[in-house]
């Protein structure tokens, strides 16, 4: 048994190093591969693998649903990937779909324009169009368009929070105010001007008034409820971003739930949604509690996804 334990520990360490490398090089699909190996392929179904919410190639959507029928429509979680606004695809994040589909949610993974084609505000326009698609189509997959929450990691957390705070984007897409019932941000940038990274300068540097690109500029007391998670060891997007937005929202009259994870870095918040790292439940448990509280979850929802 001792040798088995050592072998398992060595495999986990090697996988951890591989996943850290994958995240650093934007090869996040390795997370999905590892999650399948450790978590299996039961409890969910990929209902849509190459959907489109617009005519452009990056305007992709995937839908992951729970196995089996439900007596009532299920709540919906929309996930927006990170990648510094220059990389990433929805398919790389199917591990997120599996995680929450097994808990009873219809999970929609959305893409958006990146790089030179995705500079501010294109990524927000795409996000709003994707949410309009969700409203109009999620019922076909057993989802409830009246119970939609949005989650993102890193750049995707920025997109999610901006869609929740700044009304104009959903309004331009014809989506009613209040459509988003809650926002979850993982390691997101919310107060990052002056721009100090190439990705931020490339994405926002052309904007005449940089203040309008910052989520803290749009803090409002009637925004959707928010859960913001970050790690103390995040040197990519400093934890002060979470503190600044939470403070701005509190000043506007709305309390924001924050979770600061000791010893967790920028990649750690999303890695803990994939097996085997999901066994550390410091991300999953607060996320599930928030989802359950703000989706009016039915008896189909399970409190602890495996």
N, C-alpha and C positions, 0 to 999 in steps of 0.2 A: 504493500500500500504506500510505503514511503516513496518508492520510485515513481509510482503513478502520480502521487501528489506533486512531486518535483517536475514531472513531465507536463502536467496540466499547468503548473505555474509558469514553466518556461514557454509554453504555447501562448498563454495569456499575455506574457511580457512581450513576446515577439509580435503578437497581433496588435498590442497596444502601440508598439513602435511603428508598425506598418500603417496603422490608422492615423497616427500623428503625422507621418510622412504624407499620407494620402490627403489629409486635410490641408497640410501646408502646400501641397502641389495641386490642389483642387481636384484630386482624383477621389472624390467622396464616394464613388460607387463601391470602393472597397468596404466601406461601412455596411452597405447593403449586402454585399457578399457574406461578410462575417456574421451579420445578423441572421441570415438564412441558415448558416451552418450551425450556429448555436441556438437559435430560436425555433427553427423548423418552419414548415409551410402550411400549418393548419390554422384554422380560426379566422381566416380572411379570404377575400377573393379580389383579384385585380379586375375590376369591372370595365375600366376604360384605360387603354395604354397609350393611345396616341390621339387624344382629342384636341380640338382647336377651339379657342374662343375668339380668334381673329385670323386674318389672312396671312400674317407674317410668321416666318418659321419659328421664332422663339415663343410665340403666343400659344404655348402648349398647355394641356391639362391632362392629368391622370386622376382616376378615381379608384380608391380602395375601399371595399365594403366588408362588413362582417359576414361570415358564413351564416346561412340559415335565414329564415323569414322572421320578420318582426310584426307584432300586432299593430304598431303605430309607426309613423315615420320617425326616423332616427335623427338626433342632432348632428350637426355638420361641423367639422373642423377643417378649415382651409390653411394649408401650410405654404409659406413662401421661403424659398431657399436663400442661403447666403452666397458669398463668393465675391465680395468687394464690388458688386455691380458690374463685374466683368466676366464672370464664369458661373457655371452651375446649370443643371437641368433638373426638371421634376423627377425623372426616372432614377436619379442618383439617391433620392430620399424616400424610396419605397419602404425603408425600415420605419420611417415615421408613420406611414400609412398602416403598416402591419401593427405597430404598437397600439394605435388608437382604434383601428377597426376591431381588433380583438376585444377592446373595451366597449364596443357597441356604437362607435361613431362612424359615420360616412366621412372619409377623409379625402379631400381634394388637394392635389399637389399642383401648384401653378408655376409656370415659367413667365419670363418677361424679357423684354429687349435688354441687351447687355452692351457694354463697351461704348463705342462712339454712337451706336444707334440707340443706346439706352440711357443717355445722359438725362439729368433732371430737366423736365418732369416726366419723361417718357415712361420710366419704370412705374410711376404712380398712375399714369393714364392706363397702362397695361393692367395693373392690379385692380383698378376700378372696373375695367372691361371684364376681367376674369370674375369678379364678384357678381357682375350683371349676369354672366353665363351661369354661375352657381345658382343665383336666384331663379333663373328660367329653366334650368335643366336638372338640378340635383334631385328633384322629385322622381325622375326616371330611375334613379339608383336607390330609392328608398329613403332619401334624405328629406329633412324638414326645412324648407327655405325660411321659416320663421325662427329657426334656432341655429344661427350661423356664428361661429367664433373664428378668429383669425390668429394664427401663430407664425412667427418667423424667427430665423436665427441670423444674427449679425446684420448684413445689409438687408436681409429679408425682414428682420425685426424692425429696422428703420421703415421699410415699406409698409409693414403692418400697422405700426404706430401712426404713421402719417395718414394712412387711409382711415384710421379711427378718429384722428384729431381734426384734420383739415377737411371740412365738409365739401369743398368744391369738387374733389375728384370723383366721389360717388355721385354727386349731383350731376356732373357733366355726363356720366354714363347712364343717367336715368335711374339710379338706385336710390331708394328712399332713405331719408335720414333715420338713423336708428336700426338699420339693417344689421349692422355688426353688433352682436350681443356681448362681446368681450374680446380683448386683445391680450396676447401673451408674447412678450419679447424676451428672447434668449440672447444675451450678450450683445445688445443692440447699441448703436451710436445715436444719441438723441441730442447732444450738445457738443458738436465737434468743429465749430468754427472758432478761430482760423483753421483752415485745412492744412494738415501736416503730413498727409500720406499721398502718394501718387494716385491711388484709386479715388480718394475724395476730391483731389484737385481735378482729375480727369472727368469726374462725374458732375461736379458742382461748380467748378472754377469759372465757368462762363456766365454765371448768374450775376446780374448787376447788383442785386441786393441779397447778399448771402444769408441774411437773417431769415428770409422766407423759406429757406431750405431746412431750417432747424425745427425739429419737433417741439422743443420747449417754447417756441414762438407761438404755438397754437394750443397751448394748455387751456382747457376749459372744464368747468365743473360738470357739464352735462355730457361729457365724452363717455364712450363705453367703458365699463370697468376694465382695469388693467392689472396684469401680473407681470412683473419685470424680474427676471433672474439673471444673475451674473456671478462671476467668480472673483475672489480676491487676487488671483494670480493672472488675471487677464491683462496682458500688456499690449494687446492689439486694439481693443476697445476698452478703455479704462472704466472701472466700476463707477467713477464719478458721473458718467453719463446716466446711469440708472438713478443715482442719487439726485442729480439735477432735475430730471424729468419728474421724479416722484415729488420733489419739493415744489416744482412749478404747478403740478396738478393739485397738490395740497393747498397751495396759495389760491388756486382758482376755485377751491371748494370741493374737490373730490380726492378722497384717499386712494392711493395706489398701493397694492400689495407688492412688496419687494422681498426677494430672497437673495442673500449674499452668501455664496458657498465658499467656505474656507478651503484653500488649496486647489481650487478649480481654475483652469485657464480658459482661454477663449473657445477652444474646441470642445472643452469638457461638457458644456451644457447640452450640446447636441449629441455628443458621443454617448451620454448617459440615457439616451432614448434607444440605443442599439445594444443588442446582446454581444458580449457578456457583460458589458459595463452597466447595463440597466439594472443589474443586481444592486448597485448603489442607487437607492431610490430617492436621493435628495432632489432630483429634478422631477421624476415621474409623480411622486406623491403630491407636491404642491400644484403641479399642473392638473392632475386629475381632480383634486379638490376644487380648483378654480373652475374647471370645465363643468363639473357636476353642479356647482352652485349657480352657474350663470347660463346653463343650457336647459334648465327646467327638465332635467333628464328623467326619462321614464324608467320603468322597471327593467327595460332591456339593457340599461347601462350597468356595467360592472365597475365596482370601486377601485379594483387593483388589477390593471392589465398585467399579463405575464410577459 
